[in-house]
Each structure stands twice: as C-alpha cells, then as structure tokens.
Amino acid sequence: MYKKEKILYLQKKALEMRKDCIEMGYFAGNHGAHFGPALSCIEALACLYFGIMNHNPKYPEKPDRDRFVLSKGHACLSYYAALVEAGYIKKEQMAAFKGDDSFLSGHPGCHPEYGLEVASGSLGNGFAVACGIAMAAKIKQETHRVYSVVGDGECNEGVVWEAAMNAAKYKLDNLIVIVDYNGFQLSGRTCDVMDMELETVWSAFGWEVRFVSDGNDVESILTALEEMKESASGKPHVIIAATLKGKGVSFMEANLNWHAAPINRELYEQAKSELAAVQMEG
C-alpha cells in the first residue's frame, strides 16, 4: 500500500493536468483539440512524470534521464499538461497551443529543451521509435528506461507489431509501454473496428503483460509501473490500462463526438466548473 500522501499528490497533479487540457483546448478556438484521448491517459502520465520517471526540468537533456514517447500523438494535451505541471513549459505558454509558429502543435514536435523527446502522431511510428531508443540504450550499456503511451486503436497498425517483435527478440526489458485502452478510436469503438484480445496478442509477441482494470486510478497504475520496473523477466513490458475516454468531464466521457472537437465558451465553463468541484471535494 502506498502512503496516502503520495496518492493524494498524484491525484492532485492529475486534476491540474485535466484543467490545463481544458484551458489549452479552449485556447485553440475553432482549431479544436483531441480532448477525449488526452483525458483518458492523464493518470498514466501523472504517474510517470511525478511518481516513476527519472527526469529534471532544470536539466531537460541530462544524459541519464528516462525517455518518454507519446506514440498516440493526437493526445498531446495530456503530454503538454504533464510538462507544464513538471516545470518544462510555463503556464503562460499554454495560450499558444495550436497557434502560428508555436512549439505546442497539434501533435508533439521534437523540442528537447521543453521535454519533448520525439515528434509523433503518425500512428505506430512513435512506438517504433521508442523501441529504437531502448535498443540504443542497450547497445551503449546505458541504464535509463524508456516509456511510451500507445492507443488501443493505434494497435491496429502493422508497424506496432513489427516493432513489438523486434523488442522481444532483443529483450528490451528497459522498455515499459502503457496501452491506453479507452475502447474508442476515430471511427468508432475499437471492438467494432478491429476487435482483438490485447493481453493475448501482446503476450504472444513475447512481452510481459499486466492488465489494469481501472487505468484512471493512480494507485493501480503506479503499482503496475513499479512492478514492471522491478521485474526480472528479461522481456519488454506492457501495461494494458482500461480507461474512460474523456475522463473527468461529464459530457466528454465515453462520447466519440469529443474525440476531436472545438469547445465553446458555455461548455468550457461547465468543464471548468466540474473540475473545480472535484478540487473542492478533495
């Protein structure tokens, strides 16, 4: 059992990250934002950046830092929010999200000075790059770990499984992947688009697998991540985390219409009010 203080700290970070996501999405105006897929993986990124990863915002390119790749790059609001709360990005810079010449683009670019390791968004490619980074660390006998968040719909991409086979072959046990299993993708429910038993498939491809039934519970995610860090299986690791698309904002939850959309003033205020109420309860 984790100390109550640590769990409360991570929950508060997750709440602040959700608020940041709504703010940035509103700043984007008619450009819209991928609210649903960002909000579902907030707890995963909160646990990584504030409970698991070795990193330092004052020295963003330190050689022994853990690396993170958001393979489902369209969920970049969650990534930017983690970097804001960690101190890589200033609060006032959030207003530039999707603005002209902004480094806060609709998919992450490569800006290591802001903690953005890899340009991603072409689905599957970010995961493949994460496997390559882990391979490079093995070759150079470096001890840092590589973490990546992948979408469940993204697992339809062939490049995911080519890279997964390679990672298993070369025993990349320095690689920990979280599959954000929120049950939706752009064109519908994942079970309708391309139904697959993810635990079985990842295991068959030679990975150590953990299933988390509530991927929006920080204690569950943190426990799974720490177990994977301590594992001596010699295999790459994947956590399949069942999450709720649009988690935290009532009208976005499990609503495919909020996969990507602009948010108007009225709904923006409602989302802010709902998140403020959670803060008051805490």
Secondary structure, 3 states (H helix, E strand, C coil): CCCHHHHHHHHHHHHHHHHHHHHHHHHCHHHCECHHHHHCCHHHHHHHHHHHCCCCCCCCCCCCCCEEEECCHHHHHHHHHHHHHHCCCCHHHHHHCCCCCCCCCCCCCCEHHHCECCCCCCCCHHHHHHHHHHHHHHHCCCCCCEEEEEECHHHHCHHHHHHHHHHHHCCCCCEEEEEEECCEECCEEHHHHCCCCHHHHHHHCCCEEEEECCCCCHHHHHHHHHHHHHCCCCCCEEEEEECCCCCCCCCCCCCHHHCCECCCHHHHHHHHHHHHHHHHHC
